[in-house]
Amino acid sequence: MLKKGFELLINGLENKLTLKYCSISAKSLLHNNIESMAEFKMTLLKLYNDNLKDKILLNEHYLDIIEGLTEVVTYSKKEENNTNDYDIIKKCVVEIMRPWVVYLKEAKQLVEKNNNISDKDTKNLNILLVILKFTSKSAFDGLSEKNKNIMNEIFNEIWPLIVFILNKMSTKSDTVENVIQLIKIYMRGLNNNFVGFIPEYVESIINGYKLMPISSYLYAFEILVTTFPRVDDEKLRTILNNTFNSICQITLNGYIKNEFDSNILVEIGYDFFGMLYRVMNKSPFILLDSQFFGDVINSALNYFNINQIENIKNILIFFQEILSYENSTTFRDMFKNNKILFEKYKNIIQKQIENFSLPLCEKILKSYEDVPTEGVIENLTELFKDFIFYQKSLAIKCMNLNLKFISNDILTNKEKEEFINLIDKYETREKEFDKFIDNFINRCISKQIRDKGKK
């Protein structure tokens, strides 16, 4: 009865009016009877594939039935001990993806034949990539760690297809995003088995990013670094460092070269600075070894502008990651395991902190004076607190130099002295510090109102 019910629902996929409901119902049928249905998984797969042969309907409603079917074909009571069961699961996983791999080959031929494929074909390609993403993720989620290598065979088959599409359609943002998301699934699922594909992948990322400032390329690099955060392989580390330098050069010299490029900054700046702080958090050596470390910091200071609300949040977090570096897991582990290397990177980062501490303090005070929105105030204050907590002597020195530029009708000289004292005694007077900041902001608001009234 279960098998018959599945067959009826599969047939319902042919009708556009019933496709959605049949797909959802088939998923529910499979999920709720997974053990029983798994006994005739090959029959289910044949029904599924026969329905798709010669009439592949690219429709995202297939995602529901694919999820249920993948759950069934990867199910096994004796998965760890039964070799025959492993072979069956492998055959099933390959079969469930076969129709979509075949269609991907056809899509590749279409792109190869026509450099600029039609909007309709592009839409179908993107739906296909979404289905491949979902099917691949469902397979990885269903397979045990021991059996994940089943996906190696599939990835080796689709890799030349997707990298070709990525290169040929490098300016189509939706297609690029879908390809990168698909690659991410295999990168994380295959882990070290993906390493051999990295050189070709980063070449595609850089070539595409040169042509178009699509944030997906930054995301692609970020995922690569965060998936392989501690690289022992010197060759791979060099590849990642060189890729990062190229991204910085393209971004800083091309896309956000001056503060008047506001439209591009909104589009790319948020993701660029966001990528920076996540790389700094997971794999700081990529940034610290870069020839662009100082340029990146100067750029972050340049775009430290409360009018760019989304950008400044990522910039504030980026500076927090730098200031609090010794608190990161990576640096703590390095301190335990390799003190010579720890001192090397500590000197690099501390020198940069000393260079930017004065202008950063100036930016923080100026931002308070300009009265940022509530969300930015919270991030701004967290950065200020981290500055004090991790770099107190520098914070006191720089605040002493910058406070003299604060108008006396906002803070009196006596209050400026109190401010420095609060910073010096921050560990025991944090609540007083917070109240002082609130009062400072309220006075800045009042001054702005008074100044407008005078005009």
Secondary structure, DSSP 4 states (H G I P E B T S, - for coil): -HHHHHHHHHHGGGSTTTHHHHHHHHHHHHHHTHHHHHTTHHHHHHHHHHHHTT-----TTHHHHHHHHHHHHT--TTTTT-HHHHHHHHHHHHHHHHHHHHHHHHHHHHHHH-SS--HHHHHHHHHHHHHHHHHHHHHHHHS-GGGTTHHHHHHHHHHHHHHHHHHHTTT-HHHHHHHHHHHHHHHHHHGGGGGGGHHHHHHHHHHHHHH---HHHHHHHHHHHHHS-S---HHHHHHHHHHHHHHHHHIIIIISSSTT-HHHIIIIIHHHHHHHHHHHHH-HHHHHT-TTHHHHHHHHHHT--TTSHHHHHHHHHHHHHHHTGGGSHHHHHHHHH-HHHHHHHHHHHHHHHHHHHHHHHHHHHHHHHT---HHHHHHHHHHHHHHHHHSHHHHHHHHHHHHTTS-TTTS-HHHHHHHHHHHHTTTT-HHHHHHHHHHHHHHHHHHHHHHHHH-
